Amino acid sequence: MRFDLRQLGYFVAVAEELNFTRAARRLSVAQQSLSSAIARLESQVGFDLFERSTRAVALTERGSRWLPYARDLLAVAERCATAAHDIAAGGGASLRIGLAATAAVEITPRLLHAYAERHPGVRVVTKHYGLEDPTGGLRTHLSDVAIVRPPFTSAGLDLVVVATEPRFVALWDGHPLSTRQNVGFEEIADLPWIDVVASDPVWCAFWRVNERRSGPARFGAQGHTLDDLLDAARAGQAVGLVPASIARAQRWPGLAFVEVADIPGSDVAVAWNPAALPAPARDFIGLAATLASDQPPGHADGPARAPFR
């Protein structure tokens, strides 16, 4: 089979949104065109990708199994396009940096600025990744190095922790706990939680604090993005955890963030694939370790730890 990359992109968008209207808006295409493209793709592969009803869209079991392969093929195509761009531009060095929920962390802009100053000849390309890929593009080989939030399924990746920050629960501002300075996990464990779908199971378990639960979490809403989590909390449908940098980044109307004092903090790490590490990425990793070690004791961006797999 030869696949139309545009159709594969449509499939991935619908799989991530689980809503044809939102996916069409995201792709800037007519919903009817999107539906027709998905139908043609289903005819080509020989099975249904989605279960549709008047109220919901869900991946079929076969669609869910095929989704990683579609993502891989799109990633290879993007890498091919990037390589062509670099060659056309004269073949200069470039560094692709993925950011996975780390843009608000203080060390991120400091690290990007410091690297650009020290390596002005390297073209730095940053890309933000949502909750569906906590590896920041490393899993799909779209990034050379990434600033991420472990833990996640990290087979084959190396990481060095450069910061740690507390975790806060996101609540609607009328919740009985919203005025508290901090809470214990037991006080929020039985509340309805946000179910982040199509993401890494290890990452999801960490943010649901599964190690402290005697049973599965109770879900009040589903989502794919940080905005989905915040909207569910604002509506009183579900709660979820966010790092301190998100909680403190701005004033969020209708929301309150309360520190969960008795659970481990969220690490921020620089991650890479040692089997495919370009020279600019090695320099970036070394600079990250240096900047992290320069932080004063007790600072939110604490000292770096040794790489681990």
N, C-alpha and C positions, 0 to 999 in steps of 0.2 A: 504494500500500500504506500502511496505517496500522499502525505497530508498537507492540507492548506494551513500554513502557519496562522493565518488570520482566524480560521475556524478554531484552531487549538487555543488561541488567545481568548476567543469567545467562551469556549468551554471552561477554561480556568477561571475566567471572571465570574461566570454564573456559579461555578462550584464554590467560589469564595464568598459570593454575596448571598447565594441561595435565594435569589430574587431576580427575576428577569428585568423588572423595571429599574432596579438599582444598577444592575450590570449594564443595561443599555445606556443609562445615564453616565456611568463610569467610562464606557467605551465611546461615548458620543455617537451612537448609532440608533436607528429606529428599532423599537422593540420587536416589530414584525420581522425586520431583517435579521435580528439576533436569533429569534425563534426559528426562522427558516434555516439559518446556518447550522444551528444545533441539530435540527432534524436531518439535514444532509450529512452531518458528521455521524450521527447515530446510524444512518443507513449505510455509510461507508464501513464503520467498524462492526456492524452486525448485532448491536445490542443497545438497549436504552441506557442513556447516561444519567437521566434524571427521572424521578417520580414526581409527577405534576398533579396538583389538585387546585381547586379554586382558592384555597387558603394557604398553601405551602408548596415549596419546592425542596426536594431532597435528592442527594446523590443515590443512585442505585448501588448495590453491592459491587457490581462490575464497574460502574463508573468510578467508584471510590478506589478500586484496585488499579484502574488505568490512569488516574489523575497524576500520580508521580511521574509516569512516563511522558505524559504531555508536558508537564513542567520541565522535565529534563530536556526535551527536544526544543522547547522555546528558549531555554537557557543557552543551549549550544548555538542556536541561531543568533542570539544577542551577542554572544562572545565572537562569533564570526563577523558580525557587523562592526563591533568595536575594533577588532583586529584590522578590518578593511579601512576604518577611519584613521587608525594610527599609522598604517602604512601610507595612506594617501597624504597624511600630514607630515610625512618625512620620517616616520619610524622612530620618533622620540620616545623616551621612557614615559610610561604612564603607571598610575597606581589607582586601582579601583577599591574604594573603601566603603564597606557596608555599615549602616547604622541601624541597630535594632533596639528601639526604645531607649536610646542613650543620648539624643541630641540635647536634652536639658541638663545633662550632667556637666559640672563645671570643667572637668578635665577634657571633655570632648573638643570644645572650640580652642582651648589652649594647645592641645596636641595638634590639631589641624593647622593652626596658625604657625606653630613652631616648626612643623615639618615643611610647610610651604616656604618659610624664611630660609631654612637650611638647605632646601633642595629646590631652588627656583626653576631648574630645568626639567623637573618631573611634572607632568600633567596629572593633577589630582582630580579624580571623579568620585563624588560621594553620592550614595543612593540610600534612601530610607526604606526599611523593610517593616512590614506590619507584623501582627501577632502570629501570622501563619508561618513565618520563617524566623524564629529567634536566632538562627545562625547568621543572620545578616547577609544572605546571599552566598555563603560558603558552601552550603549544602548543594546548591545548584551551580557552583563554580562561576557565579556572576561577580564575585568579589575576590580580590587578592588577599585582603585582610579586612577584619571587621571589628567594630566596637560593639560588644554584645552584653547580654545579661544571662550568664549560665545560672542554673544547670539546664542542659538540653541534651538530646542524643548527640554525642560529640565524637563518635567513633572516627578515628583518623585525623582529628583536629587537635591542635595544641592551643592552650590558652594561658595567659598570664593576667592575674587579677590586678587591676590598677585603682580600684575604688570600691567602697562598700557603703551602703546607706540604709537607713531603716525603711521598713515597709508600713504603709498606712492603709486603712480601710476607707473606701469611698462610700459615703452615705448621703442620702438626701438630707438637706439641712433642717428638716423637721423631725428627724429620727431621734428617739430618746437618748441615744449615745452620742449625738452630734456635738454636744457641748463639752464632752469629756476631753481632757488633755491626752489620755491614753486609755487603752483597753487591753484586757487579756484575750487570748485567742478563744478561750471557752465562751466568752460573752458574745462572740459573733459566729461561732462554728455552725450553729443550727439555723442561722438566717438563710434565706434563699440566696444563692450565689449565681454569678454570671458563668455560663458555660461557653468557653472560648472553643469554637469548633475549628476543625481542619488545621490544628496546630500540633506541636511536638508534645507527646504524652509526658515526657519527663519534665518539660517546662511547665505544662499545665498542672502537674502534681505539686510542683514547688509553689506555684501561686495560689493553689487551693489549700496548701499546708496539709497535704494528705497524711504526712507522717504523724500528725497530731489527732487524726480522726479515727474513731472506732468503726466507722462505716462510710459509705460514699456521701459526697456532698449533695445537698438538696439544691436544685437549680430553679431559678425564677425567670431566667431569660437566656437567650443565646446571642452570640455576637462574634465578629471577626476582628474588630478594631478597638483601639482605646476609646474612640468616640462612642462605640456601642456600649462599652462598659460604663462610661460616665453617664450616658443617657439612661441606661437601666437603673443606675444608682439614683440619679436625679428624679426618676419617676417612682422610686420606691419599690421597683420590681425585684431588684437583686443588688447584692453588694459584691465588691471585688477588691483586691489589693493592688496598690500602685506604689512605686518607689517614692522616696521623699522628694526627689527632684521634680517629679510630675506634680505631686501635691502642692509644692511650694512655688511652682513656676509662674503662676498667675492666680487671679481670683476667678473661681469657677462658679458662676451663678447657680444657685439652687443646690450646691454641693457642700459637704463638709468632709474633711479628711482628719482622721484620728489615728495616731500612731498605735500600732500593735506592739506592745512593749516586750512581750515574752517569746517572740519568734526570731530566728536569725535574719539578718539584713540581706539585702539584695546586692550581690557582687556585680561590678562592672569589669569587663575583661576585654583585652585585645586578643582576638582569635585568628588562627590561620591554618592552612593546610600545608604541613611540612613537605608533602610530596610535590607540591606545585607552588613554590614560593619564589617570586621574582625578587631581584636585588632591591628595588625600592621598598618592598614590603619588609625586608630584613631591617633596613634602616628605620622604618616606622616603628617596628616592634622594639628596637633598642631605645629609641627616643621615648616611647611610652613608658618603659620601665624606669628610665631616668627621671622623667617628670613625676611619676608616682612616688618614687623614693624620696623626692625633694619635699613632699607634703609634710607639714608639721604633725606631730603625734596628736591623735584624736580628731584630725580633720576628716571631713566626710570622704574626701579622696585620699584614702589611707595608703600605706606602703604597699608596693607590689609584692606578690608572692611568686614562688617559682612556678614555671610552666608545668602543666599536668595534662594528661590525656584521659 
